[in-house]
Amino acid sequence: MPEPDAPFQPAWPADDATRAVPAQGGQQAPYWGSDVADRWHLYGPPLRPCPADVRVMEEAVRACAARLDGQLRALLWGVTPEIAAMSWPRGTQLLALDKSQAMIDRVWPGDAAGFRRAVLIDWFEYKCTHGAHDVVIGDGNFAPLEYPRGYRALALAAREALTDTGVLISRFFIRPIAPETPDSVFADLLANRIESFHAFKFRLAAALQKSAAAGVAVGDILSAWKRARIDMNSLLAMTGWRRETVEMIYLYEGKTSRLSFPDIAEIGAVMNEYFDHQETRYLDYEMGDRCPIVTYRARRGTSPDA
């Protein structure tokens, strides 16, 4: 944890000063934060950032901080503990936004005076009232959104929150260059060629998607799993996975949420409306080629207030 310089001037709003505006309809599916929070300890890479991801994010943040004269003001979408607890430059002021109180209560590593704070608010509704941020950072935040409309809306929200020299650092979930079929994913599963159940779910979801614009309903992922009639005991014995981790797929039962997996060019087509591409990093771990960390620099003149 960084040691803030004195005197500390918080970049986040007071509780009664957070200015919210209604989010545009259709941007974000219903969020089941309590389900996720209760089982957060069961999640793992690629659905959570691994240490290599964190190191790349730290490097990107340090590069941004090196260009500043004062303290770094960072905005975190969600309460990802790996990002909240990573090495931040001295004097950083970190504000995290999540619309689930359960996620804040059970997953957030805790507020730290003079350094970090989490507030209950939707990403689309947050409006800066005490100055813009130098960094907006997040992990997998675009995947639950409709492509391209939701991606464009969140990109605009990031641009509105940033200074004219600020950066957006995000780990995206993308589809593979060579499309997979659900049958091929299940074949790899039964041949014990997938390292984690999280990677299996990611691959199956992307394989079921017809296009980024169509996305995939999480209920369809569960339906495909049920149709495959996988013998649970045999799977657990072969892979060594925990039963409760595999059974997390049943959280999709009755849910209307959708996921989208664009390719990197489709992501760039949206992000380039508000940002200049700075760097894309692909890491060497299972699914690392489908979870690039991309850094974008705010394009001058694209802020609505410009």
Phi, psi and omega in degrees: 000134180288156175260113185292145172291156176252148355282151181270127177243104186295140178271343182276158180281154169293162184304324183268005183249355179293121183259117182248145174233151181300136176286149178291140183298146175085002182282323191222135179285162176306138187253130181252065186299323181296319178299316181293315183299318182296335185242017184304324182294345180269343180286153177206178176303144008272004182279346169235151180292141176268172181304325178295321176300316182298319180298320179295319178296319177299318179298317180294321179293317180297321179297322177292315183297329182295339181270354185264153175271332184241205182288148178279128177250112187243145177240124180252123173278119184088184183237032182310114187294329179298325178281317181300323186263005181287176181283112180255150177301150179305133177088003180301142172244112187247123177245126179251141180241130173211142181266009177246118176295328179297319179295320178294318183289324190250341185246321179302134182287358175111145175293150176225118185305130178081000182230298187221153179207143175248140178232152181272102179195149175288143179303323184286341185265344182291132175230132180293130175243349183234039178098152184280169183260154177273332182223134164245130187222147179191169184232113176066021187290334184277336187303323180279007185257154175291135176257134002266351190300310181293323177298316180296319181296319181286325175299318178295320178299321178295315181297321180295330183276346187262154168288172180292346178247010183284168181231149172252128179239117185218140170265119182261155172251118185238163177276157182288158178298315176265111184301143175258162171252155175304322180298320180291327177293316178294326177297318177293324177300310185287341176268006179060042179255013179239128188285329183218155178292333177295318177295321178299313180299318178301309182296319180295317179301312181294325180291330180281341182286130177279326178199162178299321181294325179283323183064197179215134176283137181297331176297329178289330176295315178295320180299318178296321177297316180294320180297329182288340176051054179287131176286113187298313183298320179293319179298314181295320180295323182286318188265334186079010179288158177279139181301318183294334176290315179295321183289351176298340179297337180284353172296340180285349182300124176076003181272145180257001182298153176232154176241155177226143181229083176289170168269175187294329178291321178294322176297314180299325181299327178276311185297329182292351175290334185234347188224158168258132180293134181249313183198144172234128181240126172252131186252160187265075171213169182304123181077005178300331179286350179248007181230058183293144172261119186244135176249128178239142175256136180304135177271127180299140177086000181259352176288139178302337181270358184291000000 
